[in-house]
Amino acid sequence: MRCIADTAPGATVFPLPSDRPPVTLRGFRPTDVPFISAIVADALHEHYDPSLYQSLGTEWPDGFLVAADPSDVPVGFLLGVSQVDREARILMFAVARGHRTAGIGTLLMTAFLDRCRARGYGRVTLEVRVSNATAIRFYTRFLYSVIDLLRAYYSDGENGYQMARELA
Ligand SMILES: CC(C)(COP(=O)(O)OP(=O)(O)OC[C@H]1O[C@@H](n2cnc3c(N)ncnc32)[C@H](O)[C@@H]1OP(=O)(O)O)[C@@H](O)C(=O)NCCC(=O)NCCS
């Protein structure tokens, strides 16, 4: 992964394919909430209290990565937490429609795994709808594999897969 410029501390600009503007990977800010809420509503069909994002990001701020466009508007994010010793769990991960298949998800996941390694985590887990073939393919490319079937895991009754990968 090649970065073209460093901006604010902890923020890095990444080029995308030539027809797409670059994105900046940075930490979460409270002003991101309306944009992230809109991505979550559209991509994950969930509506959370705005305070949830702030509170989930408190324990491990580096686990909450935001990909922002050149106007600093979030176009994707990954929110990870650590609830088990030496293990991270991805709670939410989405890229805004219209910004997908340009490599933003790959940037977010790669940076997140680097941060997990830096913390000495040995494993990352996540949950995904069994019908979400796009995400399952993406995670498989990142060496996650299905470790459990979670019956009626989602509020609409759909089953989920728990997926996990080990970290070297
Ligand atoms: C899953 C998700 C986050 C991936 O984000 P993304 O930005 O599209 O991810 P990328 O662009 O890095 O990769 C997506 C695919 O595009 C391909 N791709 C990336 N850059 C590309 C480019 N320049 N040209 C062609 N293909 C490209 C990747 O190889 C990848 O292929 P694969 O995963 O099918 O093997 C996104 O699809 C999404 O937000 N989905 C809705 C929410 C969701 O399902 N979240 C997960 C819930 S558990």
The ligand as an SDF file (V2000), in Angstrom:
LIG
                    3D

 48 50  0  0  0  0  0  0  0  0999 V2000
  -17.9290   -5.2390    1.8120 C   0  0  0  0  0  0  0  0  0  0  0  0
  -17.5690   -3.7990    1.4210 C   0  0  0  0  0  0  0  0  0  0  0  0
  -17.2810   -3.0100    2.6710 C   0  0  0  0  0  0  0  0  0  0  0  0
  -16.3190   -3.8350    0.5360 C   0  0  0  0  0  0  0  0  0  0  0  0
  -15.9330   -2.4760    0.2630 O   0  0  0  0  0  0  0  0  0  0  0  0
  -15.2820   -2.0290   -1.1450 P   0  0  0  0  0  0  0  0  0  0  0  0
  -14.7860   -0.6600   -0.9990 O   0  0  0  0  0  0  0  0  0  0  0  0
  -16.2070   -2.3190   -2.2710 O   0  0  0  0  0  0  0  0  0  0  0  0
  -14.0470   -3.0530   -1.1950 O   0  0  0  0  0  0  0  0  0  0  0  0
  -12.8750   -3.1060   -2.2970 P   0  0  0  0  0  0  0  0  0  0  0  0
  -13.1640   -2.1370   -3.3870 O   0  0  0  0  0  0  0  0  0  0  0  0
  -11.5930   -2.9930   -1.6070 O   0  0  0  0  0  0  0  0  0  0  0  0
  -13.0230   -4.5860   -2.8010 O   0  0  0  0  0  0  0  0  0  0  0  0
  -14.2430   -5.0270   -3.3940 C   0  0  0  0  0  0  0  0  0  0  0  0
  -13.9520   -5.8050   -4.6520 C   0  0  0  0  0  0  0  0  0  0  0  0
  -13.5710   -4.8780   -5.6640 O   0  0  0  0  0  0  0  0  0  0  0  0
  -12.3460   -5.2940   -6.2320 C   0  0  0  0  0  0  0  0  0  0  0  0
  -11.6180   -4.0920   -6.5900 N   0  0  0  0  0  0  0  0  0  0  0  0
  -11.0060   -3.2450   -5.7510 C   0  0  0  0  0  0  0  0  0  0  0  0
  -10.4220   -2.2580   -6.4620 N   0  0  0  0  0  0  0  0  0  0  0  0
  -10.7130   -2.5040   -7.7660 C   0  0  0  0  0  0  0  0  0  0  0  0
  -10.4200   -1.8430   -8.9800 C   0  0  0  0  0  0  0  0  0  0  0  0
   -9.6920   -0.7630   -9.0160 N   0  0  0  0  0  0  0  0  0  0  0  0
  -10.8960   -2.3730  -10.1130 N   0  0  0  0  0  0  0  0  0  0  0  0
  -11.6170   -3.4980  -10.1150 C   0  0  0  0  0  0  0  0  0  0  0  0
  -11.9400   -4.1650   -8.9930 N   0  0  0  0  0  0  0  0  0  0  0  0
  -11.4870   -3.6670   -7.8400 C   0  0  0  0  0  0  0  0  0  0  0  0
  -11.6580   -6.0710   -5.1680 C   0  0  0  0  0  0  0  0  0  0  0  0
  -10.7430   -7.0030   -5.7060 O   0  0  0  0  0  0  0  0  0  0  0  0
  -12.7980   -6.7570   -4.4780 C   0  0  0  0  0  0  0  0  0  0  0  0
  -13.1100   -7.9750   -5.0680 O   0  0  0  0  0  0  0  0  0  0  0  0
  -13.7160   -9.1830   -4.1860 P   0  0  0  0  0  0  0  0  0  0  0  0
  -13.9070   -8.7400   -2.7700 O   0  0  0  0  0  0  0  0  0  0  0  0
  -14.9960   -9.4780   -4.8580 O   0  0  0  0  0  0  0  0  0  0  0  0
  -12.7030  -10.2470   -4.2970 O   0  0  0  0  0  0  0  0  0  0  0  0
  -18.7090   -3.1570    0.5820 C   0  0  0  0  0  0  0  0  0  0  0  0
  -19.1130   -4.0370   -0.4420 O   0  0  0  0  0  0  0  0  0  0  0  0
  -19.9120   -2.7300    1.3860 C   0  0  0  0  0  0  0  0  0  0  0  0
  -19.9300   -1.6720    2.0080 O   0  0  0  0  0  0  0  0  0  0  0  0
  -20.9660   -3.5640    1.3870 N   0  0  0  0  0  0  0  0  0  0  0  0
  -22.1960   -3.2150    2.0890 C   0  0  0  0  0  0  0  0  0  0  0  0
  -22.0290   -3.2920    3.5910 C   0  0  0  0  0  0  0  0  0  0  0  0
  -21.5810   -4.6630    4.0200 C   0  0  0  0  0  0  0  0  0  0  0  0
  -22.0330   -5.6750    3.5070 O   0  0  0  0  0  0  0  0  0  0  0  0
  -20.6810   -4.6820    5.0080 N   0  0  0  0  0  0  0  0  0  0  0  0
  -20.1980   -5.8900    5.5970 C   0  0  0  0  0  0  0  0  0  0  0  0
  -21.1660   -6.3040    6.6370 C   0  0  0  0  0  0  0  0  0  0  0  0
  -20.5610   -7.6780    7.5690 S   0  0  0  0  0  0  0  0  0  0  0  0
  1  2  1  0
  2  3  1  0
  2  4  1  0
  2 36  1  0
  4  5  1  0
  5  6  1  0
  6  7  2  0
  6  8  1  0
  6  9  1  0
  9 10  1  0
 10 11  2  0
 10 12  1  0
 10 13  1  0
 13 14  1  0
 14 15  1  0
 15 16  1  0
 15 30  1  0
 16 17  1  0
 17 18  1  0
 17 28  1  0
 18 19  1  0
 18 27  1  0
 19 20  2  0
 20 21  1  0
 21 22  1  0
 21 27  2  0
 22 23  1  0
 22 24  2  0
 24 25  1  0
 25 26  2  0
 26 27  1  0
 28 29  1  0
 28 30  1  0
 30 31  1  0
 31 32  1  0
 32 33  2  0
 32 34  1  0
 32 35  1  0
 36 37  1  0
 36 38  1  0
 38 39  2  0
 38 40  1  0
 40 41  1  0
 41 42  1  0
 42 43  1  0
 43 44  2  0
 43 45  1  0
 45 46  1  0
 46 47  1  0
 47 48  1  0
M  END
$$$$
